């Protein structure tokens, strides 16, 4: 019990330490840390200048983990990510042999900066690494170091020369984190902290062993059966009704926005992400078990990139965020006093 309390306290200290450098964006930072605790990957979407890269760097600096940054560009090839074979000659014997040089994906935290600027073939090079935590190259399968996270950034307004991520790759991200503009006081604080002579240095709070222990503690957090059913109901409510007019077997009717505006809804992986994300939120909040409010908190970052609006939604200006909000309002939550 003492070890668990110490790990929880370390997770909270990590958030506070990063907040010393990042002004505002508390919800965004919480979602990144929840993804880390849940052992998942996160996609950070926001316009330029909102400290997406700095936030990821700060998290890595505070965690004493191996960090690599990959700047995605249209000419990037898969071997630039996974690694490549080099032909070497022994100066003494003249014998030649191949040596595999590991790429930047062999790290604990990989920042995939502007991931949508690389062509699909290069984006796909991350698929096996993200899902299996391993890389196959030069006829050999190599494990990636643990813990392993991909934190990718994407600019939503600049579409020229970009390659939108396919749904299969989007589904690999536990969270789709949206970063908005700071308020006036936060923006003044940013100017104050970034235009002075001193730079904020961060102290390491967690190492790799403690991070893995926190991930294990997150998974051990109990979630009662009503919580699991609630997560499943949220995921199922995002799917359009089947031909017989029922919501894919769900007891509650499908929300109107889903009937009219959704082409494809979230799959079972969304339910897994809801439960794991809720467990991570409960841990950061100091709760010993998952509550319905934990599931509701993580529903937007879990579901917004797994709901595919149709052409009618585009024509009527209906976004995936609005559909997810309607689903959360529509599905009744279980009572808070759940026993586990």
C-alpha positions in Angstrom: 0.0 0.0 0.0 2.8 2.4 0.8 4.5 1.7 -2.5 1.2 2.4 -4.3 0.7 5.7 -2.5 4.3 6.7 -3.4 3.7 5.9 -7.1 0.5 7.9 -7.1 2.3 10.8 -5.5 5.1 10.6 -8.1 2.5 10.8 -10.9 1.0 14.0 -9.4 4.5 15.4 -8.9 5.2 14.7 -12.5 2.2 16.8 -13.6 3.2 19.6 -11.3 6.8 19.6 -12.5 5.9 19.9 -16.1 3.4 22.7 -15.2 6.4 24.7 -14.1 7.4 25.1 -17.7 4.1 24.8 -19.5 1.7 27.7 -18.8 -2.0 26.7 -18.8 -3.1 23.7 -20.9 -3.8 21.7 -17.7 -6.4 19.5 -19.4 -4.0 18.7 -22.3 -1.2 17.8 -19.9 -3.5 15.6 -17.9 -4.5 13.7 -21.1 -0.9 13.2 -22.1 -0.1 11.8 -18.7 -3.2 9.6 -18.7 -2.1 8.1 -22.0 1.4 7.5 -20.5 -0.1 5.8 -17.4 -2.5 3.7 -19.6 0.4 2.6 -21.8 -1.0 4.1 -24.9 -0.1 6.6 -27.6 -1.4 10.1 -28.0 -2.0 12.4 -31.1 -1.7 16.1 -30.3 -3.7 18.3 -32.7 -3.3 22.1 -32.6 -2.3 25.1 -34.6 1.4 26.1 -34.6 2.8 27.9 -31.6 0.8 26.1 -28.9 3.9 24.3 -27.3 3.0 20.8 -28.5 6.6 19.9 -29.0 7.8 21.6 -25.9 5.1 19.8 -23.8 6.3 16.4 -25.1 9.9 17.3 -24.4 9.1 18.5 -20.9 7.3 15.3 -20.1 10.3 13.3 -21.3 12.7 15.4 -19.4 10.7 15.0 -16.2 10.6 11.2 -16.6 14.3 10.4 -17.1 13.5 8.4 -20.2 15.2 8.0 -23.5 13.7 10.6 -25.9 13.9 10.9 -29.7 12.3 13.4 -32.1 11.4 12.5 -35.7 10.6 15.5 -37.9 8.2 14.0 -40.5 8.7 15.4 -44.0 7.5 14.2 -47.5 10.9 12.7 -48.3 11.1 10.6 -45.1 11.4 6.8 -45.8 10.6 4.0 -43.4 14.3 3.1 -42.8 14.7 6.7 -41.4 12.4 5.6 -38.6 13.2 1.9 -38.0 16.9 1.8 -39.0 19.0 0.6 -41.8 21.7 -1.9 -42.7 25.2 -0.6 -43.4 27.9 -2.6 -45.2 31.1 -2.5 -43.2 34.6 -3.8 -44.1 37.1 -5.1 -41.6 40.3 -3.2 -42.0 42.4 -6.1 -40.9 40.9 -9.0 -42.8 39.1 -7.2 -45.6 35.9 -9.2 -44.8 32.6 -7.4 -45.4 29.5 -7.7 -43.3 26.2 -5.9 -42.7 25.5 -4.1 -39.5 22.0 -2.9 -38.5 21.9 0.7 -37.2 18.8 1.3 -35.1 16.6 4.2 -35.9 15.1 6.8 -33.7 12.0 4.6 -32.9 14.2 2.7 -30.5 13.5 5.0 -27.6 11.1 5.3 -24.6 9.3 8.4 -25.9 9.2 9.1 -29.6 7.9 12.5 -30.7 6.5 12.1 -34.3 6.4 15.8 -35.2 3.9 16.7 -37.9 3.2 13.1 -38.6 0.8 13.9 -41.4 3.6 15.4 -43.5 5.1 11.9 -44.3 3.6 9.7 -47.0 1.5 6.7 -46.0 4.3 4.2 -46.5 6.4 6.0 -43.9 3.5 6.4 -41.6 2.9 2.7 -41.8 6.4 2.0 -40.5 5.1 3.1 -37.1 2.1 0.7 -37.1 4.0 -2.4 -35.9 6.0 -0.4 -33.4 2.9 1.3 -31.9 0.8 -1.9 -31.7 3.4 -4.6 -31.0 6.2 -2.6 -29.4 8.6 -4.3 -31.8 10.3 -3.7 -35.2 11.0 -6.1 -37.9 14.0 -5.1 -40.0 16.9 -6.9 -41.8 15.1 -10.2 -41.3 15.0 -9.8 -37.5 12.4 -8.9 -35.0 13.6 -6.6 -32.3 11.8 -5.5 -29.1 11.5 -1.8 -28.4 12.5 -0.5 -24.9 9.8 -0.4 -22.3 8.0 1.8 -21.6 7.4 2.9 -25.2 5.1 5.8 -26.2 4.5 7.6 -29.5 3.4 11.2 -29.0 2.6 12.6 -32.4 1.7 16.2 -33.4 -0.5 17.4 -36.2 -1.4 20.8 -37.6 -5.2 20.8 -38.4 -5.2 24.0 -40.6 -2.4 23.3 -43.0 -3.4 20.6 -45.5 -1.2 21.4 -48.5 1.5 18.7 -48.9 0.1 16.5 -46.1 -1.2 13.0 -46.0 -4.2 12.5 -43.7 -3.7 9.6 -41.3 -5.8 6.5 -42.3 -8.4 5.3 -39.8 -6.3 2.2 -39.0 -3.4 4.3 -37.8 -5.7 6.7 -36.0 -7.2 3.8 -34.1 -3.7 3.0 -32.7 -3.7 6.3 -30.7 -5.4 5.9 -27.3 -6.2 9.6 -27.2 -6.7 12.4 -29.7 -5.7 15.4 -27.7 -7.0 18.8 -28.9 -5.0 21.9 -28.0 -6.7 25.3 -28.0 -5.6 28.8 -27.6 -4.7 30.0 -24.1 -6.8 32.6 -22.3 -5.6 36.1 -21.8 -3.9 35.6 -18.4 -2.2 32.4 -19.6 -0.9 34.1 -22.7 0.6 36.9 -20.6 2.2 34.3 -18.4 3.6 32.6 -21.5 5.2 35.9 -22.6 6.6 36.5 -19.2 8.2 33.1 -18.9 9.6 32.8 -22.4 11.0 36.2 -23.0 13.2 36.6 -19.9 16.8 35.7 -19.3 16.2 32.6 -17.2 15.0 29.2 -18.5 13.0 26.8 -16.4 14.8 23.6 -15.8 12.9 20.5 -14.8 13.9 17.8 -12.3 13.4 14.1 -13.1 10.5 12.6 -11.2 10.1 9.1 -12.6 12.4 6.6 -14.2 11.6 3.7 -16.6 11.0 1.2 -13.8 8.7 3.5 -11.9 6.8 4.3 -15.1 6.3 0.6 -15.8 5.2 0.1 -12.2 2.7 3.0 -12.6 1.3 1.4 -15.7 0.9 -1.9 -13.9 -0.8 -0.1 -11.0 -3.2 1.6 -13.5 -4.3 -1.7 -14.9 -4.8 -3.2 -11.4 -7.2 -0.4 -10.5 -10.6 -2.1 -10.2 -13.5 -1.3 -12.6 -16.9 -2.7 -11.6 -19.1 -4.5 -14.1 -21.4 -1.4 -14.5 -18.4 0.7 -15.5 -17.4 -1.9 -18.2 -21.0 -1.9 -19.4 -21.1 1.9 -19.5 -17.9 2.0 -21.5 -19.2 -0.6 -23.9 -22.5 1.3 -24.2 -20.7 4.6 -25.1 -18.7 2.9 -27.8 -21.7 1.1 -29.3 -23.8 4.2 -29.2 -21.4 5.8 -31.8 -22.4 3.2 -34.4 -25.2 3.8 -36.9 -28.2 1.5 -36.5 -28.3 -1.7 -38.4 -30.8 -2.5 -41.1 -33.5 -3.7 -38.6 -33.5 -0.3 -36.9 -31.8 -1.3 -33.7 -28.6 0.2 -32.4 -26.4 -2.8 -33.0 -28.2 -4.8 -30.3 -28.0 -2.0 -27.7 -31.0 -1.6 -25.4 -31.1 2.3 -25.8 -32.1 3.8 -29.1 -29.3 5.4 -31.2 -28.8 9.1 -30.8 -30.3 11.2 -33.7 -26.9 12.7 -34.6 -25.4 9.2 -35.0 -28.3 8.1 -37.2 -28.0 11.0 -39.5 -24.4 11.9 -39.5 -22.1 8.9 -38.8 -20.7 6.6 -41.5 -18.6 4.4 -39.1 -18.6 4.3 -35.4 -16.0 3.3 -32.8 -14.9 -0.3 -32.5 -14.1 -2.5 -29.5 -10.7 -0.9 -29.1 -12.5 2.3 -28.1 -14.1 0.5 -25.1 -10.6 -0.7 -24.1 -9.3 2.8 -24.3 -12.3 4.2 -22.3 -11.6 1.8 -19.5 -7.8 2.2 -19.4 -8.1 6.0 -19.7 -10.7 6.1 -16.9 -8.4 4.0 -14.7 -5.5 6.5 -15.4 -7.8 9.4 -14.6 -8.9 7.8 -11.4 -5.3 7.2 -10.4 -4.3 10.8 -11.0 -7.4 11.9 -9.1 -6.5 9.8 -6.1 -9.4 7.4 -6.3 -9.0 3.7 -5.5 -11.6 2.6 -8.1 -13.0 3.8 -11.4 -16.1 6.0 -11.2 -18.5 7.1 -14.0 -17.1 10.6 -14.1 -13.7 9.1 -15.0 -15.2 7.4 -18.1 -17.0 10.7 -19.1 -13.8 12.6 -18.7 -11.9 10.5 -21.2 -14.8 10.0 -23.7 -14.0 13.0 -25.9 -10.2 12.2 -26.5 -11.0 8.5 -26.9 -13.9 8.7 -29.3 -13.4 11.9 -31.4 -10.9 10.3 -33.8 -12.8 6.9 -33.9 -16.1 8.4 -35.2 -16.2 8.9 -38.9 -18.8 11.5 -40.0 -20.5 11.1 -43.3 -21.0 13.6 -46.2 -24.2 15.0 -44.7 -22.3 15.9 -41.5 -19.7 17.8 -43.6 -22.5 19.6 -45.4 -24.3 20.6 -42.2 -21.2 21.5 -40.3 -21.5 18.7 -37.7 -18.2 17.6 -36.2 -17.2 14.4 -34.6 -16.9 16.3 -31.3 -20.5 17.3 -31.5 -21.5 13.7 -32.2 -19.4 12.4 -29.2 -20.9 15.0 -26.9 -24.4 13.9 -28.0 -23.5 10.3 -27.3 -22.2 11.1 -23.8 -25.4 13.0 -23.0 -27.6 10.2 -24.5 -26.1 7.1 -22.7 -27.1 7.0 -19.0 -24.3 6.6 -16.5 -24.4 4.1 -13.7 -24.9 5.2 -10.2 -21.7 6.7 -8.6 -21.8 4.6 -5.5 -20.5 1.5 -7.3 -18.9 -1.3 -5.3 -16.0 -3.2 -6.6 
